[in-house]
């Protein structure tokens, strides 16, 4: 009796194993016939059964079936659209398990297709999470997208996921992760200006001029035809007090854009801003601003740049004068600095007014939105400059306009 039971148990196990093997094949066939509810039930059972749960084919079929369910989920009219809301995670985990078990790479091609499909889905989900400002979830989904694309052997598609992860890290102010994701993009030779500017800004804020210069050099190396690379490189050299090399990089940026009627005046403005703010070369900065204005007098950028530069110099002169006791100033330096300051305030008004007038004439609301912050800066400077040269009515008007802007 005991022996009979043992034989019966073995027979029962053999029949069950055979049934499960049939379930794996049946699940695949039902997927091909688009009987996805049956295919899902059969493959889920096979993935739990002792006889089939350690077979690479079982997990390959599960990955394929759930990927097909994912395709149906995109179709609002499909009766299978809600069959497996977590289809991407199921397909992803199944593909990983198949890859682990598939020692001979028998199912590599099919699984790689699933990885690519799921990688794209996770990227779309990460993008949606980023737009909703759910930055932690966006990073998690981006990581899965990266893993999927890398497992598929299509790492070239991973840069978009890296960018979403990096942007989400910016949203979280997570400097370590910003560096992690954006430096990975630099190694992949990205052409996205924001990546280089962000890494440059972090290095600059940390006082690491060598790292900032490395970022700028990589930008030039990876994007030889991008004028913005040379502008960033110029800033790096100027911060490092290498004025000559900085000017060489500015010249390269100007040379790249000299034939563009739209870009060239703007690059001249960028060059002026660099010489003003990073090198203290006011004459050189003015030369670039004036060249830009000679090409296009009716613009915001060069007028604002000139007005801001002159205004800041006026403030510096005024501060220097205020540091002197006028009653114990035998050299007359106080009067000299005060007069120079007042003259500079007067000069700045012309350009600042032009920048405000240009803004007021704009009809493009997107453009006005982009310039709004600098309009506020112009009005603030104007209110003070008018007051310094005793144009009190104009100063009050500028203040009123500024208040209106704030509201």
Secondary structure, DSSP 8 states (H G I E B T S, - for coil): -HHHHHHHHHHHHHHHHHHHHHHHHHHHHHHHTT-HHHHHHHHHHHHHSTTTTT-HHHHHHHHHHHHHHHHHHT-TT-TTTTS-TTHHHHHHHHHHHHHHH-TT-TTHHHHHHHHHHHHHHHHHHHHHHHHTT-HHHHHHHHHHHHHHHHHTT-GGG-HHHHHHHHHHHHHHT-HHHHHHHHHHHHHTT---HHHHHHHHHHHHHTT-HHHHHHHHHHHHHH-TT-HHHHHHHHHHHHHTT-HHHHHHHHHHHHHHHTT-TTHHHHHHHHHHHHIIIII--HHHHHHHHHHHHHH-SS-SHHHHHHHHHHHHHHHHHHHHHHTS-GGG-TT-HHHHHHHHHHHHHHHHHHHHHHHHHHHHH---HHHHHHHHHHHHHHHHHHHHHHHHTT-HHHHHHHHHHHHHHH-
